[in-house]
Structure formats: C-alpha cells, structure tokens
Amino acid sequence: MKKEYDVIIVGGGITGACTVRDCAMRGLRSLLIEREDLCDGASGRNHGLLHSGARYAVSDQEGARECIRENLILKKIASNCVESTGGLFISLPEDGLEWQANFVAKCHEAGIDAKILDPEKVKRDYPAVNQSIIGAVSVPDASVDPFRLTDANVLDAVRHGADILRFTEVVDFVQENGRVTGVKVRGKGGEESIHSRTVVLAAGIWASKLAEKIGVRISMLPSKGSLLVFGHRVADVVINRCRKPSNADIIVPDDMVSVLGTTSDKVPFEACDDMRVTQEEVDILLKEGVELVPALANTRIIRAYAGVRPLVSEGGDGRSVSRGIVLLDHEERDGVPGLITITGGKLTTARLMGEMTADLVCKKLGVKAVCHTAEVPLAGSEKPGRGERSYEMKSAVWRHGTETSIMDFKGPGSELVCECEQVTRAEISYSIKEFGVRDLRDLRRHTRLGMGTCQSNHCVRRAAEILAEELGCPEKAEEFVQQYLQERWKGMTPVLWGDTLREAEFMRNRYGRKDYEI
Ligand SMILES: Cc1cc2nc3c(=O)[nH]c(=O)nc-3n(C[C@H](O)[C@H](O)[C@H](O)COP(=O)(O)OP(=O)(O)OC[C@H]3O[C@@H](n4cnc5c(N)ncnc54)[C@H](O)[C@@H]3O)c2cc1C
C-alpha cells in the first residue's frame, strides 16, 4: 500500500466501522484494517439489543442517557438494521415491586419513556411471558442486527472514499521520533508497512495487547458473556427482568429466532481468541431464562455462543465495571503522539464512539470538519420502513433495505438458497461483490444464510456450490461445506440433547462426517 492515510483504524467491529464512516464523511483519507472478517469479535457475538438505557438507569445515569439518545438516532438512520420491538421489564413475585418504583423514576430522570403497565394486560398481550408476573414496565428497547449495522457503516465509509483491508493483521507500529506514523501488517501478501498521520485502536479486548507493543498500558478486563439461541421467536418484544442486572435476564427477538443471555465472568486474555460456552453456563442461562419465559424449557436450543466485552478496569467482576466509553489520547496520557484508543461502550453507543474519536482525530490533524453521522441515513436505510416487494425479495429488503435495488433478482438471481432465512442467489452475488466474501462463514455474517432453524442442514451444499462457482473455484465446494459444518458444530456442542442432538446426528450422516473437532 503506497498510499498515505490521515487515519488508520485497527479493528473491524462496530466501533471501527462507525469510526471509519465518520472519518471518511469528514473527508479524511481513511483505512480500516481487520485481521479477520468484519464482526469477528464482540460485535458478532452479542445480544443484538438496542438498549433504551433502562437497564443502566439505576446504576449509570450517564450511560442510560447515552443509550436513549443513540437508540433514537439509530432508529432513524439505520431503519433496515433495527426492529422497533419495544421492551418489557417484568417483576416476578420474588422480585417485589420496590425496584420497579425506583427504576421507573430513574428512567424518567434519564429521559427514557418508561410506562408502568397493568400486569393482567401484559399476560394477555404476551402469553409467552411468565404468567405469575406482578408488574411490568414498557421501555423503547429494540432489536438491532450487529452484522447489518457494521456492514452498513463500512459500505457508507467506502462510498465516502475509505479503504478497507480485511484478513490483514496489524502486528506492530511504525514510529518516527516517538510519533506513531503507521502500522506494520501481515496479510496474504506477507508483511508491509502502511503510513498514516494517526492510528486509532478500535480493536476491542485486543487493544491492550497491541498497545503493549509500543509500551502503552491499557488496563482491560476481559468479561465473557455466553448466550443461547432458540429455534423461533418466543415473543415479539424484548423481555428483561426488573431487578438489579444479573445472569440470563434478557431475551431478544432476532429475526427468526430468540437470543437469551447473558452470563458475565472474568476470563484470561489467552481465552479471548477461542470462546467456548461451558455446560455450567448453559445450565445457568436455562434456569434463569425459564423464569422470564417458561416455554423456553421446551423450546429447541439451536446453538450457544460467547463473546468478550472490551471493558476497561482496574479490577471488579465484570458486571460492576462501567460499560462507559473510553477514549484515550496516548499523546496526552502516555507521551505517544499519533496514537488514539477507543474502547468500552456498547453496540448501541458505537456511533457516538465513532463521533468522539473522529472529533479527536480532526483536532489532532487541525481539520475543521464536523460530524454528520447522526443525521445521514446509513447505506440501505435511505428510505424509512422496509417497503413491500415481490415474495423472494421481501427478506432481502428486510435485511438490506434500499441496497436491494442493486441486487439482480432476474433469472437465477431469484433462486432461493436458504429456506429458513429466505436468502436468494442475488444476495449471495451481492455479498461477494460488496464484501469480498471468501467462504460460507463470511456469507453467513453478511446474509444470515444458515443461521435459521435448520442451522444450514438443508442449504449448506447448495450454497457452497453457488459460492464456489461464483468465486471461480468449483473444486472447493466440498471444502466449504466441511469447514462451515465444523464451525457450526462448535456452537451446537454445548446444547447437544433432544432435537438438537437428533439434528446433529442427521447432519453428520448426511454430510459424511465421522467426527468433528470439539
Ligand atoms: C455477550 C455480550 C453481549 C452483549 N450484548 C450487547 C447488547 O445487547 N447491546 C449492546 O449495545 N452491546 C452489547 N454488548 C457490547 C458490544 O457487543 C460491544 O461493546 C461491541 O461489540 C464492541 O465492539 P468493538 O468494535 O469495540 O470490539 P470488537 O467487536 O471486539 O472488534 C474488535 C476487532 O478488532 C479486530 N482485531 C483485533 N486485533 C487486531 C489486529 N491486531 N489487527 C487487526 N484487527 C484486529 C478483531 O478481530 C475484532 O474484529 C455485548 C457484549 C457481549 C460480549
């Protein structure tokens, strides 16, 4: 890369994506570098809850205010990534109603529209909710697709002139007289240096390891959270427990499925690259989850996954540490000019994190441009609502909004490849072109192919053949299948009983696998 940049952003999670969008929109020559595909870290392993801030209202008023502001902004600028489901905070007999009264007052103080509901009406309107509730409060929580939100930010950045380098790892920094003037990267073409006037670390929990290379210490706490995916939507509303935040007290409707989470445990840094859900975590999640929705006890669990929250801390147990935004100017803090770190925060507040970072980058570079990311709709969300289209285009429009207009649904494009998520060949071609999809794992992130009820049992071979054909390597189709099933297997292992076990055995026989690595 001979080009010289104003800013290099390290990390293609939601924070990096929002930062590169903001920098590019302000006219900065921007480059985003991600060692894997987009959303490989916490951004692809979370609840997908667009917080209203209610969860933090009692303990963290500033965090709650940030959430409600960003919640309202994202509903406007990212309409094709957000489903305005609304949220409920329910009280069970053992919770009492004391917490509820204070909770509602604190929500109002933070500007969150919280309304006490008649529990009898809630039972009728939401029959899946535990029928022994003694209280319920509605809040403007929503469901947000982190993959789509990240993609939309990156697409917008590219359309404003940014460059994106995926599957390229930043291994060190370039320094001149103590100033950071670029990064050393390792990718397909070997190692090289890329120069830039500033470098932003948006590398999630991995930021501290990278900063160490330059002698900068960021005290981070890797806090693991595990989640379970259930085979259908048990309710069309986010359900929270109205008490001090604890394990497994949120259920989020996520497209065709429901996500229950989460646990919160401190883990060693070495574990962050290979998060596994344990049997004990599955038991905790299930035990608490059925308190919210009793039907979960008999609902098929299709997989389990875990992510690591990038929290900054000097100690604590993960839940007591603030989820606040941390923006570090290493010139002021550590005497290392040219380097900035942005971390902490949430998926919900990532746009704001991008704005704060771009403000600091502009200040450092003496650029006067202002932020417009709160007003300009994201790629795909240019028109509000999701519109009505032909049958095969409906799901694509749901996922990609106005971006669907550049997909070719004519002829083979209308072929349905993944029945559960209604992914067509046109969407596959689009993802290859716009996001450089290399295999089925990438395709899943950009389209949801294989994420639905059958967990790819029916579509994997068909999808692999189409992908291999479009990439010009038909001989790789079987390799794509086996690689993908291995990855799916990892998420099924912790929940292998009943229907999930039956399905796993069916899959193993159907695709000729004797064993998977566990
Ligand atoms: C279990 C769980 C549930 C959560 N639920 C919610 C929720 O419901 N709502 C909400 O608002 N927030 C939620 N969060 C928080 C949210 O997911 C995170 O705050 C957010 O995703 C962090 O994004 P990030 O981009 O900063 O980090 P990440 O997504 O971790 O991105 C960092 C990226 O940097 C890349 N990287 C690392 N090292 C290098 C390198 N050397 N070179 C190049 N690239 C590198 C990684 O591959 C990774 O893709 C949850 C978090 C967890 C863990």
The ligand as an SDF file (V2000), in Angstrom:
LIG
                    3D

 53 58  0  0  0  0  0  0  0  0999 V2000
  -22.0120  -11.3370   25.4430 C   0  0  0  0  0  0  0  0  0  0  0  0
  -22.1590   -9.9120   25.0420 C   0  0  0  0  0  0  0  0  0  0  0  0
  -23.4170   -9.3550   24.8760 C   0  0  0  0  0  0  0  0  0  0  0  0
  -23.5380   -8.0100   24.5230 C   0  0  0  0  0  0  0  0  0  0  0  0
  -24.7790   -7.5130   24.2710 N   0  0  0  0  0  0  0  0  0  0  0  0
  -24.9140   -6.2330   23.8540 C   0  0  0  0  0  0  0  0  0  0  0  0
  -26.1970   -5.7280   23.5120 C   0  0  0  0  0  0  0  0  0  0  0  0
  -27.1790   -6.4550   23.5060 O   0  0  0  0  0  0  0  0  0  0  0  0
  -26.3010   -4.4200   23.1690 N   0  0  0  0  0  0  0  0  0  0  0  0
  -25.2110   -3.5860   23.1370 C   0  0  0  0  0  0  0  0  0  0  0  0
  -25.3940   -2.4100   22.8570 O   0  0  0  0  0  0  0  0  0  0  0  0
  -23.9680   -4.0510   23.4130 N   0  0  0  0  0  0  0  0  0  0  0  0
  -23.7960   -5.3520   23.7480 C   0  0  0  0  0  0  0  0  0  0  0  0
  -22.5530   -5.8600   24.0080 N   0  0  0  0  0  0  0  0  0  0  0  0
  -21.3860   -4.9860   23.8580 C   0  0  0  0  0  0  0  0  0  0  0  0
  -20.9370   -4.8860   22.3920 C   0  0  0  0  0  0  0  0  0  0  0  0
  -21.0340   -6.1170   21.7470 O   0  0  0  0  0  0  0  0  0  0  0  0
  -19.5000   -4.3950   22.3460 C   0  0  0  0  0  0  0  0  0  0  0  0
  -19.3640   -3.2420   23.1310 O   0  0  0  0  0  0  0  0  0  0  0  0
  -19.0730   -4.0470   20.9270 C   0  0  0  0  0  0  0  0  0  0  0  0
  -19.4050   -5.0640   20.0240 O   0  0  0  0  0  0  0  0  0  0  0  0
  -17.5850   -3.8030   20.8890 C   0  0  0  0  0  0  0  0  0  0  0  0
  -17.2230   -3.5530   19.5680 O   0  0  0  0  0  0  0  0  0  0  0  0
  -15.7300   -3.2300   19.1690 P   0  0  0  0  0  0  0  0  0  0  0  0
  -15.7280   -2.9400   17.7300 O   0  0  0  0  0  0  0  0  0  0  0  0
  -15.1830   -2.1870   20.0840 O   0  0  0  0  0  0  0  0  0  0  0  0
  -14.9280   -4.5670   19.5040 O   0  0  0  0  0  0  0  0  0  0  0  0
  -14.9240   -5.9390   18.6700 P   0  0  0  0  0  0  0  0  0  0  0  0
  -16.2200   -6.2180   18.0530 O   0  0  0  0  0  0  0  0  0  0  0  0
  -14.3530   -6.9690   19.5660 O   0  0  0  0  0  0  0  0  0  0  0  0
  -13.9390   -5.6250   17.4700 O   0  0  0  0  0  0  0  0  0  0  0  0
  -12.5430   -5.6060   17.5730 C   0  0  0  0  0  0  0  0  0  0  0  0
  -11.9930   -6.1100   16.2620 C   0  0  0  0  0  0  0  0  0  0  0  0
  -10.5840   -5.8990   16.2350 O   0  0  0  0  0  0  0  0  0  0  0  0
  -10.0110   -6.9500   15.4940 C   0  0  0  0  0  0  0  0  0  0  0  0
   -8.5930   -7.0360   15.8150 N   0  0  0  0  0  0  0  0  0  0  0  0
   -8.0400   -7.4030   16.9920 C   0  0  0  0  0  0  0  0  0  0  0  0
   -6.6930   -7.3680   16.9010 N   0  0  0  0  0  0  0  0  0  0  0  0
   -6.4130   -6.9690   15.6390 C   0  0  0  0  0  0  0  0  0  0  0  0
   -5.1890   -6.7690   14.9290 C   0  0  0  0  0  0  0  0  0  0  0  0
   -4.0010   -6.9690   15.5220 N   0  0  0  0  0  0  0  0  0  0  0  0
   -5.2390   -6.3700   13.6340 N   0  0  0  0  0  0  0  0  0  0  0  0
   -6.4460   -6.1590   13.0110 C   0  0  0  0  0  0  0  0  0  0  0  0
   -7.6160   -6.3610   13.6410 N   0  0  0  0  0  0  0  0  0  0  0  0
   -7.6040   -6.7490   14.9380 C   0  0  0  0  0  0  0  0  0  0  0  0
  -10.8010   -8.1740   15.9590 C   0  0  0  0  0  0  0  0  0  0  0  0
  -10.6940   -9.2540   15.0500 O   0  0  0  0  0  0  0  0  0  0  0  0
  -12.2070   -7.6120   16.0720 C   0  0  0  0  0  0  0  0  0  0  0  0
  -12.9770   -7.8390   14.8950 O   0  0  0  0  0  0  0  0  0  0  0  0
  -22.3880   -7.2060   24.3550 C   0  0  0  0  0  0  0  0  0  0  0  0
  -21.1240   -7.7780   24.5020 C   0  0  0  0  0  0  0  0  0  0  0  0
  -21.0030   -9.1200   24.8120 C   0  0  0  0  0  0  0  0  0  0  0  0
  -19.6390   -9.7260   24.9030 C   0  0  0  0  0  0  0  0  0  0  0  0
  1  2  1  0
  2  3  1  0
  2 52  2  0
  3  4  2  0
  4  5  1  0
  4 50  1  0
  5  6  2  0
  6  7  1  0
  6 13  1  0
  7  8  2  0
  7  9  1  0
  9 10  1  0
 10 11  2  0
 10 12  1  0
 12 13  2  0
 13 14  1  0
 14 15  1  0
 14 50  1  0
 15 16  1  0
 16 17  1  0
 16 18  1  0
 18 19  1  0
 18 20  1  0
 20 21  1  0
 20 22  1  0
 22 23  1  0
 23 24  1  0
 24 25  2  0
 24 26  1  0
 24 27  1  0
 27 28  1  0
 28 29  2  0
 28 30  1  0
 28 31  1  0
 31 32  1  0
 32 33  1  0
 33 34  1  0
 33 48  1  0
 34 35  1  0
 35 36  1  0
 35 46  1  0
 36 37  1  0
 36 45  1  0
 37 38  2  0
 38 39  1  0
 39 40  1  0
 39 45  2  0
 40 41  1  0
 40 42  2  0
 42 43  1  0
 43 44  2  0
 44 45  1  0
 46 47  1  0
 46 48  1  0
 48 49  1  0
 50 51  2  0
 51 52  1  0
 52 53  1  0
M  END
$$$$
